[in-house]
């Protein structure tokens, strides 16, 4: 098992690269989900505002 983690002596380079890659992918997912939720709230607010004025978009 130690040989697997050592990666033939390159484990010191490989594992940090994996960790950075996973961290960036997680951060990108979180940022995307937050932007999606902000956009949904914005659309909902716009729809609510247009409904209060009695305007119909049909």
C-alpha positions in Angstrom: 0.0 0.0 0.0 2.9 2.4 0.8 4.2 1.8 -2.7 0.9 2.9 -4.2 1.0 6.2 -2.2 4.7 6.7 -3.1 3.8 6.4 -6.8 7.3 5.3 -7.7 8.9 8.2 -5.9 6.6 10.8 -7.5 3.9 10.7 -4.9 5.0 14.1 -3.6 4.0 15.6 -6.9 1.1 13.4 -7.9 -1.0 13.6 -4.7 -0.9 17.4 -4.4 -1.9 17.7 -8.1 -4.9 15.4 -7.4 -5.8 17.4 -4.3 -5.6 20.7 -6.1 -7.7 19.3 -9.0 -10.4 18.0 -6.7 -10.4 21.3 -4.8 -10.8 23.3 -8.0 -13.6 21.1 -9.3 -15.5 21.4 -5.9 -15.0 25.2 -5.9 -16.2 25.4 -9.5 -19.3 23.4 -8.6 -20.1 25.5 -5.5 -19.7 28.8 -7.4 -21.9 27.5 -10.3 -24.6 26.4 -7.9 -24.5 29.7 -6.1 -24.8 31.6 -9.3 -27.7 29.3 -10.4 -29.5 30.0 -7.2 -29.0 33.7 -7.4 -30.3 33.7 -11.0 -33.4 31.6 -9.9 -34.1 34.1 -7.1 -33.7 37.0 -9.5 -36.1 35.5 -12.0 -38.6 34.7 -9.2 -38.5 38.3 -8.0 -39.0 39.6 -11.5 -42.0 37.2 -12.0 -43.5 38.2 -8.7 -43.1 41.9 -9.5 -44.7 41.5 -12.9 -47.6 39.6 -11.4 -48.3 42.3 -8.8 -48.7 44.9 -11.5 -51.4 42.9 -13.2 -49.3 42.5 -16.3 -49.7 39.3 -18.4 -46.9 38.0 -20.6 -49.1 35.7 -22.7 
